[in-house]
Amino acid sequence: MSPRKRHPPKKKHSNKLRPIPVEPLSDDERSIRGQEEFDKACVHLFEAEKLVEFSRTPNACIHSAYYSMYHAASAALFASGGVGKRRDVPRSHEHVVEHFGKLVANETGDLAGLGKVLSIARNDRMIADYDMVRGATSSDADETTKLARKFVEACMGKWGFSDQVRDELDD
């Protein structure tokens, strides 16, 4: 019998550190962030309504109208407890639209269909901002701005936000 060949010992790797546990946002933090998001929604809505009066900048108007809805949806997600382990709002627009749609899927009244409205507004904003051939028309801008007003008011009514910026901007 031949002597057994010994292999060199295996190189040991150090153990990976465990990830730091995710700390969820507190109710107070979510409440503050929700109102901040809603304030931003009101700023964008104010801008969209001013731009639609001007009627010469439909792409910018749709951009602002969409962002008013996006920030109102983010505020609603904060107010409803957030999403994920951190219980906050997703970073991507696509996921905000998705989670907001799930949040209002079974709602009735003013909230019914707002998930679809947000999704359509996102598509319109993408066309207004990036499409090289087709842009928005003044009637598109007017319609999207009216939808944004309804969207923001429905969120304000459901989740109890207050419009803290309107008086500041009207000056």
Phi, psi and omega in degrees: 000135181275150179295145181288137178279133180259133177270152178295151181299149180290145178282127182272139176261147177287150179292144176286144176287145177287145178295149178294132180301142180285129179263117180291153177293146178283165177301321179295317179298317179295322179296315180295312180296324178298315180292324176297317177298318181294323176300318178296322177300318181293323177297311180295323178295317177301314180296318180297318181292326175290319180293323181292329175295322180292327176054022177243358182229063184297326180294317178294324179296313179296321177304309181293321180297316178298313182295332175295319178291319180300313181291326176294320177295319177298318178299318179297321178296318176299314184294332182269007176110359178074182181229158176074185181296327182279344180058047176236210184247139178301156180280331184269146178299319181303317182285329174296315179300315180298310183291324177294319177302318177293323181297321185256009185303322184256012181282160177236177177069223183297333183276343181298127176083002181293333176298318179291320178301316180296318179297316178295318179297324178296316178297317178298321179294322178297319178294314181298323184273327191238341184289128183276338184262307186251137174240192180270154175258169179297324179290325174299315181296317180297315181295315181295323179293321177295320176296322179297319178300313180296320180299309183296317180294322178295318178294320180298316180293317184289315187255004172072029176283161175238147178274094184268358185248344186303313182296324179295321185279335181288344182296000000 
